[in-house]
Amino acid sequence: MLRVSADGKEVWVQTADANTNVVLDATDLAVLSTQPTGRQPVTNAWTRDRRYSFVTNGQDTFAQVFDARTFREVKRLTIGLGGANIGFSKDGQTAFIAVRGTNEVAVIDIARLALESRIRAGTEPQGLIVR
């Protein structure tokens, strides 16, 4: 999976075979950073203030929080096996992560970078839209 940052300056790529998160310069695709992830990283998404980027791992029990400026990991959040897509509340206070292995959505308090609760979902949730 890959995503372009909101300012169009970076491309974040999750490489499932290498278990890495690679940040590229969008202008010339030069590698700005390569950081280890959990097993089989799936996707990333930035917090509304662009301070952090969350990365989920399809074959691991945690999501990672990276500093969006330094590209370094700052926290691991135990969410259960099979993290998938990520969404954020309009006010930017909460992240929602679909977790396939537990059939839940993990609710993350962004200010504390902590698991706040879980929402029961259907079988193997992957995508989600937060309005």
Secondary structure by P-SEA (a helix, b strand, c coil): cccccccccbbbbbbccccbbbbbcccccccccccccccccccccccccccbbbbbbccccbbbbcccccccccccccccccccbbbbcccccbbbbbbccccbbbbbccccccccccccccccccccccc
